[in-house]
Amino acid sequence: MKVHLKIQRFNPEKDSKLWWSEHDVEVDETDRVLDALHQVKWYHDGTLTLRRSCAHGICGSDAMRINGRNALACKVLIKDVGKEITVQPLLGMPLIKDLVVDMEPFFAKYRSVLPYLVNDNDPGDRERLQSPEERARYDDTTKCILCAAEAVDLDLDQFTLQRRRHLIEKVGPVLFRDFSVLHGSLPRKYCRITFGI
């Protein structure tokens, strides 16, 4: 089937403003948006810049906006987005080139929320045990792959101000852990990337 891709572009070496390139490509309905972008790069315009690595929804490298929603290009099927596809870089982060953004602001905020066990109590000579109920409070948050596709929409500065240390005494390393405990089931509600919602 033929799909029409409209891709937001920007090359800081020669462009003064954002612009759009448009391409018609042949793909199967079970192909992914990443496959369509590869068609553009390999056969239409080799200057298109995008980031990807595993292409299997594990690394999160190809996070971008597809038809106005943040998603992983390697997980979104053509049949689910239709024949007219608009692709943009993630919003809220500095644009490097075309579909590639600077992830450092995301990782700086990630580091600022201390995404690891924070416990001022001496563990003594035995391990810290969790009940199934305590584990269930944050279990789903451990599935975050750090693609930033949903996190860039969160106000992590406000989130950092609202942290409550006593809630994380028995909780392990995950960015959304505190947010989930404070604000409800964040990943299932917001993370379409891991949970497909």
C-alpha positions as CSV (number, residue, x, y, z in Angstrom):
1,M,0.0,0.0,0.0
2,K,1.1,3.6,-0.6
3,V,1.4,5.9,2.4
4,H,2.2,9.6,2.4
5,L,4.8,10.7,5.0
6,K,5.1,14.3,6.1
7,I,8.3,14.7,8.1
8,Q,9.4,17.8,10.0
9,R,13.0,18.7,9.1
10,F,15.7,20.9,10.4
11,N,19.4,21.0,9.6
12,P,21.2,23.5,11.8
13,E,24.1,23.8,9.3
14,K,21.9,25.2,6.6
15,D,18.3,25.8,7.8
16,S,17.1,28.9,9.6
17,K,13.7,27.4,10.4
18,L,11.8,24.2,10.5
19,W,10.4,22.8,7.2
20,W,8.5,19.7,6.0
21,S,9.5,17.1,3.5
22,E,6.8,14.9,2.0
23,H,7.2,11.4,0.5
24,D,5.1,8.7,-0.9
25,V,6.4,5.2,0.0
26,E,5.3,1.6,-0.6
27,V,4.8,-0.4,2.6
28,D,2.8,-3.3,3.9
29,E,0.1,-2.5,6.5
30,T,2.0,-4.6,9.0
31,D,5.2,-2.7,8.5
32,R,6.2,-0.2,11.2
33,V,6.5,3.6,10.8
34,L,10.3,3.0,11.3
35,D,10.2,0.9,8.1
36,A,8.5,3.7,6.2
37,L,11.1,6.2,7.5
38,H,13.8,3.8,6.3
39,Q,12.2,3.8,2.8
40,V,12.5,7.5,2.8
41,K,16.1,7.6,4.0
42,W,17.4,4.7,1.8
43,Y,15.5,5.4,-1.4
44,H,14.2,9.0,-1.4
45,D,16.4,11.3,0.7
46,G,19.6,10.1,2.3
47,T,19.9,13.3,4.3
48,L,17.0,12.4,6.6
49,T,18.4,12.0,10.1
50,L,16.7,9.8,12.7
51,R,17.8,7.8,15.7
52,R,17.2,4.1,16.2
53,S,19.1,1.1,17.5
54,C,17.4,-2.2,18.3
55,A,14.2,-1.6,16.3
56,H,12.3,-3.9,18.6
57,G,10.8,-1.5,21.2
58,I,13.5,-2.3,23.8
59,C,16.0,0.6,23.6
60,G,13.6,3.6,23.1
61,S,16.0,5.3,20.6
62,D,13.3,6.0,18.0
63,A,10.9,7.9,20.2
64,M,9.2,10.6,18.1
65,R,5.8,12.2,17.5
66,I,3.7,10.2,15.1
67,N,0.4,11.8,14.1
68,G,0.6,14.1,17.1
69,R,1.4,11.5,19.7
70,N,4.6,10.5,21.3
71,A,5.5,6.9,20.3
72,L,8.3,4.5,19.3
73,A,8.5,4.3,15.5
74,C,9.5,0.7,15.7
75,K,6.3,-0.3,17.6
76,V,3.7,1.7,15.6
77,L,2.2,-0.3,12.7
78,I,1.2,1.4,9.5
79,K,-2.3,-0.1,9.8
80,D,-2.8,1.7,13.1
81,V,-1.9,5.2,11.8
82,G,-3.4,5.2,8.3
83,K,-2.1,6.3,4.9
84,E,-1.3,9.9,6.0
85,I,1.5,10.0,8.5
86,T,3.0,13.1,10.1
87,V,6.3,12.6,11.9
88,Q,8.1,15.1,14.2
89,P,10.8,15.0,16.8
90,L,9.9,14.8,20.5
91,L,8.8,18.2,21.7
92,G,10.2,19.8,24.8
93,M,13.9,18.9,24.2
94,P,16.5,20.6,22.1
95,L,16.4,19.7,18.5
96,I,19.7,18.4,17.1
97,K,18.7,17.6,13.5
98,D,15.5,16.4,11.8
99,L,14.0,13.7,14.1
100,V,16.9,13.6,16.6
101,V,16.7,15.5,19.9
102,D,19.2,16.1,22.7
103,M,18.2,13.6,25.4
104,E,20.6,15.1,28.0
105,P,17.9,17.4,29.6
106,F,15.7,14.3,30.2
107,F,18.6,12.3,31.7
108,A,19.6,15.3,33.9
109,K,16.1,15.3,35.3
110,Y,16.1,11.6,35.6
111,R,19.3,11.8,37.7
112,S,17.8,14.6,39.8
113,V,15.0,12.3,41.1
114,L,17.5,9.9,42.4
115,P,16.3,6.8,40.4
116,Y,17.7,4.3,42.8
117,L,17.2,3.0,46.4
118,V,17.4,5.9,48.8
119,N,17.3,4.7,52.4
120,D,19.0,6.4,55.3
121,N,18.3,3.5,57.6
122,D,21.2,1.0,58.3
123,P,20.2,-2.2,56.6
124,G,22.0,-4.2,59.2
125,D,23.1,-7.7,58.4
126,R,20.0,-8.8,56.5
127,E,18.3,-7.9,53.3
128,R,15.4,-5.5,53.1
129,L,12.3,-7.6,52.4
130,Q,9.2,-6.4,50.7
131,S,5.7,-7.7,50.9
132,P,3.8,-8.5,47.7
133,E,1.6,-5.5,48.5
134,E,4.6,-3.2,48.8
135,R,6.0,-4.5,45.5
136,A,2.7,-4.1,43.8
137,R,2.7,-0.3,44.5
138,Y,5.4,0.2,41.9
139,D,5.8,-3.0,40.0
140,D,4.5,-1.7,36.7
141,T,6.8,1.3,36.8
142,T,9.8,-1.0,36.5
143,K,8.9,-1.6,32.9
144,C,10.0,1.9,31.8
145,I,12.7,1.8,29.0
146,L,13.7,5.4,29.4
147,C,12.7,6.4,25.9
148,A,11.4,9.8,27.3
149,A,8.5,9.7,24.9
150,E,6.0,10.2,27.8
151,A,8.3,11.7,30.4
152,V,8.8,14.9,28.3
153,D,5.2,15.6,28.8
154,L,5.5,15.4,32.6
155,D,6.5,18.4,34.7
156,L,9.5,16.7,36.3
157,D,10.6,19.9,38.1
158,Q,7.3,20.0,39.9
159,F,7.5,16.3,40.5
160,T,11.0,16.6,42.1
161,L,9.6,19.3,44.5
162,Q,6.8,16.9,45.6
163,R,9.0,13.9,46.3
164,R,8.4,12.3,49.7
165,R,11.4,10.4,51.0
166,H,9.4,8.2,53.3
167,L,7.5,6.6,50.4
168,I,10.6,5.2,48.8
169,E,12.3,3.5,51.7
170,K,11.6,0.1,50.3
171,V,11.3,1.0,46.6
172,G,13.9,0.3,44.0
173,P,15.2,2.1,40.9
174,V,12.7,3.6,38.5
175,L,12.1,7.1,37.4
176,F,8.3,7.0,37.7
177,R,8.3,5.2,41.0
178,D,7.7,8.2,43.2
179,F,5.4,9.9,40.7
180,S,3.3,6.7,40.6
181,V,3.0,6.5,44.3
182,L,2.2,10.1,44.7
183,H,-0.2,10.5,41.7
184,G,-1.6,7.1,41.0
185,S,-0.8,4.5,38.4
186,L,1.2,6.6,36.1
187,P,2.6,4.1,33.6
188,R,-0.7,2.4,32.9
189,K,-2.4,5.7,32.6
190,Y,0.3,7.6,30.6
191,C,2.8,5.2,29.1
192,R,1.5,4.1,25.8
193,I,5.1,3.0,24.9
194,T,5.5,0.1,27.2
195,F,1.9,-0.7,27.9
196,G,0.5,0.1,24.4
197,I,-2.3,2.2,25.8
